[in-house]
Amino acid sequence: MFEGFEVLYVEDDPQVRESLVQTLELAGLNVRAFESAEALLAAFVPGQPSVVVSDVRLPGMDGVALLERLLLLDATLPVVLVTGHGDVAMAVRAMRIGAYDFIEKPFSPERFVDTVQRAIEKRLLRAAVDDLREQLQAKSGIEAVLLGRSPAMEQVRARILRLANTNADVMILGETGTGKELVARCLHDHSKRRDRHFVAINCGGLPETLFESELLGHESGAFTSAAKRRIGKLEHANGGTLLLDEIETMPITLQIKLLRVLQERKLERLGSNEEVKLDVRVVAATKSDLLALSDEGKFRADLYYRLNVAVLELPPLRQRREDIPLLFEHFMVQAAERYGCERPELHPAKLRELMGHDWPGNVREIRNAADRYVLEGGSEVVIPGAPENGALSLAQQVELVEKALIEQALTRQGGNVQRVIETLGVPKKTLYDKLHRHGIALERFRSGGN
């Protein structure tokens, strides 16, 4: 995962320098060593995939002064300082200036390597978050509403755009929290009906006694409390779109009347014999298997087959994990603006937690998690009750993060392999090996050749 990253190490003692360079290289890290702060500054390039490790006591410019200079050049650069026993006060001051961490001598090779690897993870994550923010700012149209770079979400967006300008009624299938109402709004907003009403009704949120009046409307005097005419939801949506959410909860008696409206595109208000012509697209949303319900006699089979023509199936979040960082960042931005809070940094351990969770509540759950994270200033556990290492092993989580980082770079560079190689700092063969292992198709990202 750290291929292409470089550790810039400053140590004036040749024996110590050689020993610790060897320690880092044995851990699989690329190292470039310098004998002075001035030598490092002469070679330093801001923004490159690198971290700095420096001894505090150096001839000429010391480690703390080097830290200050480096942060002026690259404010997000992780810098680790190596201190002697008597330098703790100096190290504390360095942490206040902005050092990532410090290690007090003597230390074990394992602790040294672990600290450097965590610094690299921070740099990787910062680059990923910056990419995500740029992508969020650059998005427009349907991509700004239905976020995600996964093949599953690309297919959903493409299908919405194909169906939008047809008059076909649509059934949206998806678990709780997958964004069924948002998809219905996208269908409306990208259709010729966009200038007319979009009307949403939750079929499970109305008493059965009011349902028929709510959907079809009524005339004055149609029943005891009907003091005046009321236009129903179907008629109000005339020329536009009507969303029937949780349609599986619609009473059977009303399903019969809805089927007739869908077939004839006409309705009669309660208490009226006059027909009202309708030009309305009906979108039905459900988390249930309507065919199974119809087999059990709990949903009318004829209505099911009438609605089951154009179908949009929304993937659960656990099937598109590569979209998790983008969604979490998006909801953090929204939460910070809504609550007037500073947006906290997303640490590598938190990202692994996010990627490892199964998200049974889907997008709604990740939005709530982002809100909590912002409100707690980044100190709260993102997912209450989740296992410490998530539902996936550490190796699986690392693989998912690596895939997400590669896809971010491909998206940002329009699929241009050479620019991606330069951005990630990996050899061409290594990149292609990783593309093959992760099943990443370059064609999805290309915007005009390689």
Sequence and secondary structure as in RCSB ss.txt:
>XXXX:A:sequence
MFEGFEVLYVEDDPQVRESLVQTLELAGLNVRAFESAEALLAAFVPGQPSVVVSDVRLPGMDGVALLERLLLLDA
TLPVVLVTGHGDVAMAVRAMRIGAYDFIEKPFSPERFVDTVQRAIEKRLLRAAVDDLREQLQAKSGIEAVLLGRS
PAMEQVRARILRLANTNADVMILGETGTGKELVARCLHDHSKRRDRHFVAINCGGLPETLFESELLGHESGAFTS
AAKRRIGKLEHANGGTLLLDEIETMPITLQIKLLRVLQERKLERLGSNEEVKLDVRVVAATKSDLLALSDEGKFR
ADLYYRLNVAVLELPPLRQRREDIPLLFEHFMVQAAERYGCERPELHPAKLRELMGHDWPGNVREIRNAADRYVL
EGGSEVVIPGAPENGALSLAQQVELVEKALIEQALTRQGGNVQRVIETLGVPKKTLYDKLHRHGIALERFRSGGN
>XXXX:A:secstr
  TT EEEEE S HHHHHHHHHHHHHTT EEEEESSHHHHHHH  TTSSEEEEEESS SSS HHHHHHHHHHH T
T  EEEEE GGGHHHHHHHHHHT SEEEESS  HHHHHHHHHHHHHHHHHHHHHHHHHHHHHH  THHHHS   S
HHHHHHHHHHHHHHTS   EEEE  TTS HHHHHHHHHHTSTTTTS EEEEETTSS HHHHHHHHHEE TTSSTT
  S EE HHHHTTTSEEEEETGGGS HHHHHHHHHHHHHSEEE BT   EEE   EEEEEESS HHHHHHTTSS 
HHHHHHH SEEEE   GGG GGGHHHHHHHHHHHHHHHHT       HHHHHHHHH   TTHHHHHHHHHHHHHH
TTT S SSTT  TT SS HHHHHHHHHHHHHHHHHHHTTT HHHHHHHHT  HHHHHHHHHHHT  GGGT SS  
